[in-house]
Amino acid sequence: MSILWGRVLLAAFLMELVFFAITVALNLSGRGRVNLYVIPPAALIATFAITVWLGRRIKSKFMLHGVLIGIAGTLMYVALTRRQPEPWQYLVANALKIAGGAAGGMVLARRQSAISYPPKAGYST
């Protein structure tokens, strides 16, 4: 099977939309400085969740799809910020996007193997 680029780009776009919503909400509430501490863990969690959610139709190369979602999200962020210098926390957040996508890909792979190879009768897991 080939890479589902539409799914990868859609997941990356939705992921960046989540970060934009978090950032706008914090800035409007006067808590913009908290972004430095909220965005990195949100990057991991949101990328993982969106990868698992949109990856349900992926049939193969789960880890690759997850990593590509994280990379595409990072590239979208770099394009939106026009490669301006960022605090180190945002560099960590970009790395966590890739890690979250990879973790989501691992979950998808385990789900697929559980569906493909159900436990035999009489054996407990």
Backbone as a printed PyTorch tensor [residue, N CA C, xyz], in Angstrom:
tensor([[[  0.8370,  -1.1810,   0.0000],
         [  0.0000,   0.0000,   0.0000],
         [  0.8810,   1.2440,   0.0000]],

        [[  0.3580,   2.2910,  -0.5410],
         [  1.1200,   3.5280,  -0.6170],
         [  0.7670,   4.4500,   0.5520]],

        [[  1.4870,   5.5310,   0.6460],
         [  1.2620,   6.5100,   1.6990],
         [ -0.0030,   7.2960,   1.3820]],

        [[ -0.8450,   7.4700,   2.3710],
         [ -2.0930,   8.2230,   2.2180],
         [ -1.8190,   9.6900,   2.5470]],

        [[ -1.3240,  10.4140,   1.5400],
         [ -0.8990,  11.7980,   1.7530],
         [ -2.0490,  12.7020,   2.1700]],

        [[ -3.2450,  12.4390,   1.6810],
         [ -4.3980,  13.2430,   2.0830],
         [ -4.6350,  13.1420,   3.5800]],

        [[ -4.5690,  11.9270,   4.1150],
         [ -4.7310,  11.7130,   5.5610],
         [ -3.6110,  12.3860,   6.3430]],

        [[ -2.3900,  12.2600,   5.8380],
         [ -1.2370,  12.8620,   6.5200],
         [ -1.4140,  14.3750,   6.6000]],

        [[ -1.7450,  15.0030,   5.4860],
         [ -1.8770,  16.4600,   5.4720],
         [ -3.0900,  16.9340,   6.2630]],

        [[ -4.1840,  16.1920,   6.2070],
         [ -5.3670,  16.5570,   6.9840],
         [ -5.0690,  16.4710,   8.4760]],

        [[ -4.4150,  15.4150,   8.8960],
         [ -4.0680,  15.2570,  10.3100],
         [ -3.1250,  16.3650,  10.7660]],

        [[ -2.1300,  16.6910,   9.9440],
         [ -1.1900,  17.7520,  10.3000],
         [ -1.9060,  19.1040,  10.3920]],

        [[ -2.8200,  19.3570,   9.4780],
         [ -3.5700,  20.6120,   9.5030],
         [ -4.4400,  20.7020,  10.7600]],

        [[ -5.1470,  19.6280,  11.0830],
         [ -5.9920,  19.6330,  12.2820],
         [ -5.1530,  19.7990,  13.5480]],

        [[ -4.0010,  19.1860,  13.5520],
         [ -3.1000,  19.3140,  14.6850],
         [ -2.6790,  20.7720,  14.8820]],

        [[ -2.3020,  21.4270,  13.8140],
         [ -1.9070,  22.8270,  13.9050],
         [ -3.0950,  23.7140,  14.2770]],

        [[ -4.2790,  23.3420,  13.8390],
         [ -5.4870,  24.0740,  14.2080],
         [ -5.7300,  23.9920,  15.7200]],

        [[ -5.4840,  22.8400,  16.3020],
         [ -5.6150,  22.6770,  17.7550],
         [ -4.6390,  23.6040,  18.4730]],

        [[ -3.3980,  23.6540,  18.0120],
         [ -2.4030,  24.5140,  18.6570],
         [ -2.7580,  25.9870,  18.4970]],

        [[ -3.2850,  26.3390,  17.3370],
         [ -3.7030,  27.7190,  17.1030],
         [ -4.8260,  28.0950,  18.0710]],

        [[ -5.7930,  27.1980,  18.2440],
         [ -6.9110,  27.4620,  19.1570],
         [ -6.4200,  27.6160,  20.5940]],

        [[ -5.5010,  26.7640,  21.0110],
         [ -4.9440,  26.8640,  22.3680],
         [ -4.2180,  28.1820,  22.5380]],

        [[ -3.4000,  28.5400,  21.5670],
         [ -2.6170,  29.7720,  21.6500],
         [ -3.5150,  31.0020,  21.6860]],

        [[ -4.5040,  31.0510,  20.8160],
         [ -5.4120,  32.2050,  20.7800],
         [ -6.1740,  32.3170,  22.0950]],

        [[ -6.6710,  31.1910,  22.5910],
         [ -7.4220,  31.2160,  23.8480],
         [ -6.5590,  31.7230,  25.0030]],

        [[ -5.3330,  31.2600,  25.0880],
         [ -4.4530,  31.7090,  26.1680],
         [ -4.0660,  33.1710,  26.0120]],

        [[ -3.8140,  33.5920,  24.7810],
         [ -3.4570,  34.9950,  24.5630],
         [ -4.6230,  35.9280,  24.8700]],

        [[ -5.8290,  35.5420,  24.4880],
         [ -6.9970,  36.3860,  24.7600],
         [ -7.3140,  36.4640,  26.2520]],

        [[ -6.9580,  35.4330,  26.9850],
         [ -7.2120,  35.4450,  28.4300],
         [ -6.1070,  36.1590,  29.2070]],

        [[ -5.1020,  36.6550,  28.4970],
         [ -3.9960,  37.3410,  29.1560],
         [ -2.9390,  36.3970,  29.7000]],

        [[ -2.9960,  35.1600,  29.3260],
         [ -2.0460,  34.1570,  29.8100],
         [ -1.1180,  33.6700,  28.6950]],

        [[ -0.7260,  34.5510,  27.8090],
         [  0.0950,  34.1790,  26.6620],
         [  1.4330,  33.5680,  27.0220]],

        [[  1.9920,  33.9600,  28.1810],
         [  3.2910,  33.4110,  28.5770],
         [  3.2030,  31.9260,  28.9250]],

        [[  2.0140,  31.4550,  29.2340],
         [  1.8210,  30.0480,  29.5840],
         [  1.9830,  29.1560,  28.3500]],

        [[  1.8610,  29.7240,  27.1580],
         [  2.0140,  28.9490,  25.9240],
         [  3.3120,  28.1450,  25.9120]],

        [[  4.3720,  28.7290,  26.4600],
         [  5.6620,  28.0410,  26.4600],
         [  5.6110,  26.7210,  27.2190]],

        [[  4.6990,  26.6110,  28.1640],
         [  4.6110,  25.4110,  28.9850],
         [  3.4570,  24.4940,  28.5770]],

        [[  2.4850,  25.0570,  27.8870],
         [  1.3070,  24.2810,  27.5000],
         [  1.5030,  23.6050,  26.1420]],

        [[  2.1230,  24.2990,  25.2130],
         [  2.2300,  23.7920,  23.8390],
         [  3.0620,  22.5120,  23.7280]],

        [[  4.2270,  22.3800,  24.3840],
         [  4.9770,  21.1190,  24.1990],
         [  4.2050,  19.8530,  24.5900]],

        [[  3.6010,  19.7650,  25.7800],
         [  2.8370,  18.5330,  26.0510],
         [  1.5990,  18.4200,  25.1690]],

        [[  0.9980,  19.5550,  24.8180],
         [ -0.1630,  19.5210,  23.9240],
         [  0.2450,  18.9890,  22.5550]],

        [[  1.4680,  19.2900,  22.1320],
         [  1.9480,  18.7960,  20.8370],
         [  1.9970,  17.2730,  20.8240]],

        [[  2.4990,  16.7040,  21.8930],
         [  2.5730,  15.2420,  21.9920],
         [  1.1750,  14.6250,  22.0330]],

        [[  0.3300,  15.1580,  22.8950],
         [ -1.0070,  14.5780,  23.0960],
         [ -1.8810,  14.7470,  21.8640]],

        [[ -1.9070,  15.9600,  21.2980],
         [ -2.7690,  16.2220,  20.1380],
         [ -2.3170,  15.4190,  18.9190]],

        [[ -1.0180,  15.3450,  18.6920],
         [ -0.5320,  14.5940,  17.5370],
         [ -0.8520,  13.1110,  17.6950]],

        [[ -0.6570,  12.5890,  18.8840],
         [ -0.9980,  11.1910,  19.1480],
         [ -2.4870,  10.9440,  18.8880]],

        [[ -3.3390,  11.7660,  19.4950],
         [ -4.7930,  11.5610,  19.3880],
         [ -5.2840,  11.7010,  17.9540]],

        [[ -4.8000,  12.7000,  17.2460],
         [ -5.2530,  12.9120,  15.8640],
         [ -4.7290,  11.8060,  14.9580]],

        [[ -3.5130,  11.3420,  15.1990],
         [ -2.9700,  10.2380,  14.4050],
         [ -3.8040,   8.9740,  14.5880]],

        [[ -4.1540,   8.6640,  15.8300],
         [ -4.9700,   7.4700,  16.0910],
         [ -6.3640,   7.6460,  15.4940]],

        [[ -6.9230,   8.8310,  15.6300],
         [ -8.2790,   9.0810,  15.1400],
         [ -8.3520,   9.0110,  13.6110]],

        [[ -7.4880,   9.7560,  12.9290],
         [ -7.5350,   9.7820,  11.4640],
         [ -6.8150,   8.6030,  10.8220]],

        [[ -6.0470,   7.8730,  11.6050],
         [ -5.3010,   6.7450,  11.0500],
         [ -6.0700,   5.4440,  10.9960]],

        [[ -7.3290,   5.4700,  11.3850],
         [ -8.1140,   4.2350,  11.4010],
         [ -8.2180,   3.5950,  10.0280]],

        [[ -8.1630,   4.3760,   8.9790],
         [ -8.2800,   3.8090,   7.6190],
         [ -6.9390,   3.4340,   7.0030]],

        [[ -5.8750,   3.7100,   7.6960],
         [ -4.5520,   3.3350,   7.2080],
         [ -4.4070,   1.8240,   7.3640]],

        [[ -3.9250,   1.1630,   6.3250],
         [ -3.8340,  -0.2950,   6.3240],
         [ -2.4120,  -0.8260,   6.4770]],

        [[ -1.4140,   0.0080,   6.2470],
         [ -0.0260,  -0.4320,   6.3720],
         [  0.8690,   0.7790,   6.6150]],

        [[  2.1170,   0.5070,   6.9350],
         [  3.1170,   1.5540,   7.1840],
         [  2.6320,   2.5510,   8.2360]],

        [[  2.1810,   2.0230,   9.3540],
         [  1.5720,   2.8360,  10.4010],
         [  2.5620,   3.8280,  11.0110]],

        [[  3.7340,   3.3380,  11.3670],
         [  4.7500,   4.2130,  11.9650],
         [  5.1630,   5.3120,  10.9950]],

        [[  5.3510,   4.9470,   9.7450],
         [  5.7330,   5.9300,   8.7370],
         [  4.6700,   7.0070,   8.6170]],

        [[  3.4120,   6.6130,   8.5730],
         [  2.3370,   7.5970,   8.5000],
         [  2.3480,   8.5190,   9.7220]],

        [[  2.5340,   7.9500,  10.8990],
         [  2.5650,   8.7580,  12.1130],
         [  3.7090,   9.7550,  12.1110]],

        [[  4.8870,   9.2900,  11.7380],
         [  6.0470,  10.1880,  11.6830],
         [  5.8280,  11.2710,  10.6290]],

        [[  5.2610,  10.9080,   9.4970],
         [  4.9960,  11.9090,   8.4550],
         [  3.9820,  12.9500,   8.9110]],

        [[  3.0120,  12.5330,   9.7120],
         [  2.0530,  13.5030,  10.2540],
         [  2.7840,  14.5030,  11.1350]],

        [[  3.6680,  14.0230,  11.9980],
         [  4.4430,  14.9260,  12.8440],
         [  5.3550,  15.8410,  12.0440]],

        [[  6.0000,  15.3030,  11.0310],
         [  6.8900,  16.1160,  10.1940],
         [  6.0920,  17.1570,   9.4180]],

        [[  4.9520,  16.7530,   8.8560],
         [  4.1190,  17.7020,   8.0990],
         [  3.6170,  18.8200,   9.0020]],

        [[  3.2280,  18.4780,  10.2280],
         [  2.7990,  19.5070,  11.1780],
         [  3.9290,  20.4650,  11.5150]],

        [[  5.1110,  19.9270,  11.6980],
         [  6.2770,  20.7760,  11.9800],
         [  6.5700,  21.7000,  10.8120]],

        [[  6.5090,  21.1790,   9.6000],
         [  6.7650,  22.0150,   8.4200],
         [  5.6900,  23.0830,   8.2550]],

        [[  4.4470,  22.7440,   8.5800],
         [  3.3840,  23.7580,   8.5220],
         [  3.6540,  24.8700,   9.5300]],

        [[  4.0830,  24.4920,  10.7180],
         [  4.3960,  25.4900,  11.7400],
         [  5.5520,  26.3820,  11.3060]],

        [[  6.5790,  25.7880,  10.7480],
         [  7.7360,  26.5640,  10.2690],
         [  7.3010,  27.5300,   9.1700]],

        [[  6.4250,  27.0730,   8.2830],
         [  5.9350,  27.9470,   7.2110],
         [  5.0790,  29.0810,   7.7790]],

        [[  4.2530,  28.7790,   8.7640],
         [  3.4000,  29.8200,   9.3570],
         [  4.2090,  30.8720,  10.0910]],

        [[  5.2830,  30.4750,  10.7250],
         [  6.1060,  31.4300,  11.4790],
         [  7.2160,  32.0340,  10.6290]],

        [[  7.2600,  31.6640,   9.3810],
         [  8.2590,  32.1780,   8.4250],
         [  9.6890,  32.0100,   8.9340]],

        [[  9.9250,  30.8680,   9.5690],
         [ 11.2570,  30.4840,  10.0440],
         [ 11.8770,  31.4950,  10.9970]],

        [[ 11.0500,  32.1890,  11.7590],
         [ 11.5790,  33.1300,  12.7420],
         [ 12.1340,  32.3610,  13.9390]],

        [[ 13.0830,  32.9620,  14.6460],
         [ 13.6210,  32.2880,  15.8370],
         [ 12.5150,  32.0440,  16.8610]],

        [[ 12.5480,  30.8750,  17.4590],
         [ 11.5240,  30.4750,  18.4220],
         [ 12.1980,  30.0980,  19.7370]],

        [[ 11.4570,  30.1830,  20.8470],
         [ 12.0070,  29.6920,  22.1180],
         [ 12.2880,  28.1950,  22.0460]],

        [[ 13.1860,  27.7440,  22.8700],
         [ 13.5700,  26.3300,  22.8320],
         [ 12.3910,  25.4130,  23.1260]],

        [[ 11.3990,  25.8990,  23.8700],
         [ 10.2420,  25.0550,  24.1760],
         [  9.4770,  24.6880,  22.9100]],

        [[  9.4600,  25.5830,  21.9390],
         [  8.7600,  25.2910,  20.6850],
         [  9.5490,  24.3040,  19.8350]],

        [[ 10.8680,  24.3260,  19.9500],
         [ 11.6730,  23.3190,  19.2570],
         [ 11.3990,  21.9320,  19.8560]],

        [[ 11.2590,  21.8860,  21.1640],
         [ 10.8990,  20.6360,  21.8280],
         [  9.5120,  20.1950,  21.3720]],

        [[  8.5810,  21.1460,  21.2680],
         [  7.2150,  20.8180,  20.8290],
         [  7.2260,  20.2020,  19.4370]],

        [[  8.0640,  20.7210,  18.5490],
         [  8.1420,  20.1620,  17.2010],
         [  8.6810,  18.7360,  17.2240]],

        [[  9.6530,  18.4660,  18.0700],
         [ 10.1560,  17.0940,  18.2070],
         [  9.0780,  16.1880,  18.7960]],

        [[  8.2990,  16.7220,  19.7420],
         [  7.2320,  15.9300,  20.3600],
         [  6.0930,  15.6460,  19.3810]],

        [[  5.9140,  16.4970,  18.3880],
         [  4.9150,  16.2050,  17.3470],
         [  5.2930,  14.9240,  16.6080]],

        [[  6.5620,  14.8080,  16.2800],
         [  7.0310,  13.6160,  15.5610],
         [  6.9230,  12.3880,  16.4680]],

        [[  7.2960,  12.5460,  17.7400],
         [  7.1850,  11.4310,  18.6850],
         [  5.7270,  11.0280,  18.9030]],

        [[  4.8410,  12.0030,  18.9930],
         [  3.4180,  11.7030,  19.1620],
         [  2.8400,  10.9870,  17.9570]],

        [[  3.2570,  11.4000,  16.7630],
         [  2.8140,  10.7140,  15.5510],
         [  3.3270,   9.2880,  15.4960]],

        [[  4.5810,   9.0940,  15.8870],
         [  5.1510,   7.7460,  15.8950],
         [  4.4330,   6.8590,  16.9140]],

        [[  4.1340,   7.4160,  18.0840],
         [  3.4040,   6.6530,  19.1020],
         [  2.0010,   6.2990,  18.6100]],

        [[  1.3550,   7.2390,  17.9390],
         [  0.0430,   6.9510,  17.3570],
         [  0.1320,   5.8570,  16.3080]],

        [[  1.1990,   5.8790,  15.5150],
         [  1.4150,   4.8270,  14.5190],
         [  1.6150,   3.4680,  15.1650]],

        [[  2.2960,   3.4420,  16.3190],
         [  2.4840,   2.1740,  17.0340],
         [  1.1460,   1.6280,  17.5260]],

        [[  0.2900,   2.5110,  18.0210],
         [ -1.0310,   2.0660,  18.4800],
         [ -1.8330,   1.5160,  17.3060]],

        [[ -1.7790,   2.1970,  16.1840],
         [ -2.4880,   1.7130,  14.9920],
         [ -1.9680,   0.3470,  14.5550]],

        [[ -0.6560,   0.1570,  14.6110],
         [ -0.0680,  -1.1240,  14.2230],
         [ -0.5160,  -2.2350,  15.1720]],

        [[ -0.5620,  -1.9470,  16.4590],
         [ -1.0150,  -2.9580,  17.4260],
         [ -2.4750,  -3.2950,  17.2230]],

        [[ -3.2780,  -2.2830,  16.9360],
         [ -4.6960,  -2.5430,  16.6760],
         [ -4.8650,  -3.4370,  15.4630]],

        [[ -4.0960,  -3.1470,  14.4200],
         [ -4.1890,  -3.9310,  13.1890],
         [ -3.7590,  -5.3680,  13.4360]],

        [[ -2.6860,  -5.5600,  14.2060],
         [ -2.2350,  -6.9290,  14.4660],
         [ -3.2280,  -7.6650,  15.3630]],

        [[ -3.8960,  -6.9590,  16.2580],
         [ -4.9130,  -7.5980,  17.1090],
         [ -6.1150,  -8.0220,  16.2790]],

        [[ -6.4550,  -7.2560,  15.2640],
         [ -7.5690,  -7.6010,  14.3850],
         [ -7.1720,  -8.7590,  13.4700]],

        [[ -5.9460,  -8.7230,  12.9490],
         [ -5.4860,  -9.7430,  12.0090],
         [ -5.2530, -11.0860,  12.6760]],

        [[ -4.7660, -11.0590,  13.9070],
         [ -4.4200, -12.2950,  14.6030],
         [ -5.1200, -12.3420,  15.9610]],

        [[ -6.4210, -12.6340,  15.9710],
         [ -7.1150, -12.7230,  17.2590],
         [ -6.5930, -13.9150,  18.0620]],

        [[ -6.6750, -13.8350,  19.3920],
         [ -6.1870, -14.9650,  20.2100],
         [ -6.9910, -16.2370,  19.9420]],

        [[ -6.2940, -17.3610,  20.0020],
         [ -6.9460, -18.6510,  19.7820],
         [ -7.7790, -19.0310,  20.9940]],

        [[ -8.7850, -19.8290,  20.7590],
         [ -9.6450, -20.2980,  21.8510],
         [ -8.8180, -21.1280,  22.8300]],

        [[ -9.0570, -20.9240,  24.0940],
         [ -8.3500, -21.6920,  25.1090],
         [ -7.0760, -21.0400,  25.5830]],

        [[ -6.6220, -19.9920,  24.9010],
         [ -5.4070, -19.2820,  25.3050],
         [ -5.7920, -17.9440,  25.8920]],

        [[ -5.2340, -17.6120,  27.0210],
         [ -5.4820, -16.2820,  27.5930],
         [ -4.2840, -15.3960,  27.3330]],

        [[ -4.5400, -14.1180,  27.2490],
         [ -3.4410, -13.1810,  26.9830],
         [ -2.9800, -12.5080,  28.2200]]])
